[in-house]
Every structure is written in structure tokens, then in C-alpha cells.
Amino acid sequence: VKPGTANLTMQMLDEGTANMDALEISSELAQMGTSISSFARLDSSNVSMNTIKENLADSLDIYSDVVLNPTFPETELERLKQQQLASISQEKSSPFGLGFRLLPKLLYGDDHAYAAPFSGSGDETSVASMSVDDLKSYHQNWFKANNATLIVTGDISVDELKPMIEKSFGDMPSGDVPTKNIGSVEPLQESVVYLVDRPDSAQSAIMAAKMMPEYGFEDELPLQMMNEVLGASFNSRVNMNLREDKGWSYGARSSIQNTQSQRPFIVRAPVQSDKTAESMSEIQKELIGISSSKLAEEEELARSLDKRILTLPGRWETLSSVEGDIASMVAYDLGDGYWDKYVADLQAVSLSQVHDASKKYITPENMMWLVVGDMQQVEEKVRALELGKVIKIDTAGNILE
């Protein structure tokens, strides 16, 4: 599959079907107060509909038509290809946009399903060569009843809903779907630093990454609490260090990207160019601290737990948020009762469990660093840090030396 195919396919679902063109779809939906959106994520493609209950049955007719019978008109494809090419150009124009295009391939290798840019936009060559047949093939291969889950949130019972769904989706085909290569990759034996030159850049993008186990493993919640302390919140360690204390960055964060196999843990910071090496040194100190010399403290854990638990009622006030969390259960096979016991499971996380997860999974000695910036300003000082082997790559990820 050409990189960017999923993104374009999902964008084009409502551009015309076997029964309606794009204007007819838009007009009919507007009259019913219904909206339909479609998008691709790393592990799933989603088609969402929002409507009022009295128009649900009629809206489902259009919704199922969009899902099952898209025609991918050639003229609309050319327009959306140009938009996607513009998005790629925009990504490449910023240090972090370029960094997030390069990092997946560096982490996973060429043939892995997650090696493409996390944005899903693909590359110029693949998008420019995309055809209607490519999109139709993607749709035919993946849009199968046995490969789909319907999530419905709202004031409606299963008994009310079932006949409508059977009428609208009863003819959805089943069958085999392609297999994605999401196998495990070997951990780094020692740290490596990739440098990408972006001449005259006022800022550098710093990323320090490594692999974590798949979502929902036994140490999941202690690891998440460690990440809250380290970098997932405004008052976390890396942000308070680089932004509030040093003033070198507008914001530094750490995150764990959700995927169906190994997940990248990433500490990221946009910093002023002349403080690039110094910022990397501070990030390394924070990684060493959270994993050995300055483990999480009781107050930090309590604050992180409060953030996770006390924001849940507000988060679940909207149907879209409830739907999103149910979708996470499905995508990552978390079990039907995951959110029912989530708060109790969080409250059961102990400081010693957080310490154990930090020591086990945060390994400062084998991180992958990626720095995008003006190498004339930063290269010499970054090399002097001796964080690991230094490799220069171009903006396409090719090794230069």
C-alpha cells in the first residue's frame, strides 16, 4: 500500500457514492442536522456520524452509503492530493514536523507498518502517484464486516437500534483482510544521536525516544504515572526544568504513542538553537533522575493521580469522548470492563510500583536521539556531550556519513 493511501481514502468517502454526489450528500445531511466525518489513525480508520435521534434512521441510510459505496471521483481526488501534498510540505517546513516524519522509520525500520510518518500523510512520490484504483483497492481490502466495530453512544436501546443497523449494514461484505507487519523491533544496545541540518533555524527540535511494551501490559498504569511525573503535564519535571527554570523552551513534554504493538516513548522539546546541547543534557539528567537518582515522590504521584481521576467526569460529559474511550478499548483489546475499574486500578498504583516501572523501562543509556536544527550552531556542542554515536541524515532520512 502506498504511504498516505489510508488518509486519502478516508478523506474521500463522502465525496460521492454510487447513489449521491458530494453536494447531494452535504445537502441531505444539513437538512437533518447530521454530520459525518472520516479519518485514518495509526491502527484504525474511523467514520463518525452525529445526528439527532428523530433523524437517526434516515441519517444511517446516508452513513452506510458513504461507508459501503464510495466512488472516489477523479476530479475530487486530484484536489485532495494537492491538499495532502501541501500538508507534507508544511510538515517539512518546521523542525518538529520534519522530526516526526523521520522518527518512525528510525525507530521501526523500513518494512514495519509504523515506519511511515505518524501524520499519515505519506510522501510526495506516493501521493502524486495515487489513483482512484489505489483508493478502491484499500476500501475493498479493509472495509469488511468482520474487521469493523460499530460504536453507538446516545439515548437509544439495542432493541431500537438493531433493526436500523441491520437494514443499513446488512449487506456489508465479510472476508479476509491484509496482515500488517507490526512485529517487535530489537532494542538499541547503546544510545545513538541522529542530526538533521536545517540551516538558519531559530529553534531546534529535540526528541529522545525508546520502545515501550504494547498498550495494556501489566505495568501500564505505573508507567503512565511515571510519564505524568516526568513530562505529560505542564508541571512535570522536563517542562518545569526547560521552560520555567531555564527559559529555553516554550514547552517540553513526554508521551507514549499508542499502537497495537511496541509503542514509542518520546521526550520532545523545541528549544532555542544556542541551547540545544544544554537542553539535551538536562533531558538526559531528568531521564537518569526518574529512573535512578531522583525517583518519583509521593507528592508527585498524588498530583498525577488527581489529574487523571478528577478530570474523568468532565471528560465523559460529551458523547464523543465516551465514544473515543470505547474505541480505545476495541483498538487495543483492553476488555469490556477496562473503564469500569479504571479509577480503582489507578488508586491502587503504589509509589514502589512507579519506581519499579521507572527503573525497568526508562533506560537513559540506550535512547534514540533526533535533533533537527542549524548544525552550524549546534553540531559541535552536541557531539561533545558524548550521549552516543552521532549519525548525520538528510531530510529524507538517508545517512550522510
Disulfide bonds with the S-S distance in Angstrom:
none
